[in-house]
Amino acid sequence: MSAETTPRPDAVGDLVCSAKGCRETAAWGLLWNNPRLHTPERRKVWLACDEHRTSLSEFLELRGFLRDVVPVAELDRADEQVEGAGA
């Protein structure tokens, strides 16, 4: 079985920046993976407002975890998955 699995980011809930103490609306999804803990196709998501995009990205990059940065519009929303489940 050599079919590659395309990495899919985890679904996100409220679009609030992940920076400590920040309550701003997130504009960016920072997709990351800790290879010591996660399978290669797993993409965890931190959310970032414009102000914290760089600092959060640098934190993940220094550890070798950052995989991609995407606009939040490209992320699946957890609330949309729940609403669609009963239909």
C-alpha positions in Angstrom: 0.0 0.0 0.0 1.9 3.0 -1.3 -0.9 5.5 -1.5 0.2 8.7 0.2 -2.2 10.4 2.5 -2.6 14.1 1.9 -2.1 16.0 5.2 -5.4 17.5 6.5 -5.4 20.1 9.2 -7.5 19.4 12.3 -10.8 21.2 12.2 -10.9 24.5 14.2 -13.6 26.0 16.4 -13.8 29.6 17.3 -11.4 31.7 15.3 -9.5 33.3 18.2 -5.8 33.8 18.1 -3.8 31.2 20.0 -1.3 33.7 21.4 -1.3 33.9 25.2 -3.8 36.5 26.3 -4.9 37.5 22.8 -8.6 37.5 22.0 -8.4 38.9 18.5 -10.0 37.2 15.6 -7.6 34.9 13.8 -6.8 35.4 10.2 -4.2 32.6 9.8 -3.9 28.9 10.5 -0.4 27.7 11.4 -0.3 24.1 10.5 2.2 22.1 12.5 3.3 18.6 13.4 5.6 17.3 16.1 7.1 14.2 14.5 7.9 12.7 17.8 4.2 12.7 18.8 2.2 12.8 15.6 1.8 10.7 12.5 3.4 12.3 9.4 0.0 13.3 7.9 -1.3 14.9 11.1 -1.6 18.7 11.0 -2.4 20.4 14.3 -3.5 24.0 14.0 -2.7 27.1 15.9 -4.7 30.2 15.0 -3.0 33.6 14.7 -4.2 37.2 14.2 -2.1 39.4 11.9 -0.1 40.8 14.9 0.9 37.3 16.2 1.4 35.4 13.0 5.2 36.0 12.9 5.9 35.3 16.6 3.8 32.1 16.7 5.3 30.9 13.3 8.8 31.6 14.6 8.1 29.6 17.8 7.0 26.6 15.8 9.8 27.0 13.2 12.5 27.0 15.8 11.4 23.6 16.9 11.0 22.3 13.4 7.3 21.9 13.8 5.9 24.5 11.3 4.6 22.9 8.1 2.5 25.6 6.5 0.6 28.9 7.1 -2.8 29.3 5.4 -5.7 31.8 5.6 -8.4 30.7 8.0 -10.9 30.5 5.1 -9.0 27.4 4.0 -9.5 25.5 7.3 -12.4 23.2 8.1 -14.6 24.4 11.0 -15.5 22.0 13.8 -19.0 23.6 14.1 -19.7 23.0 10.4 -18.8 19.3 10.8 -21.2 18.9 13.8 -24.1 20.8 12.0 -23.7 18.6 8.9 -23.6 15.4 10.9 -27.3 15.3 11.6 -28.5 16.2 8.0 
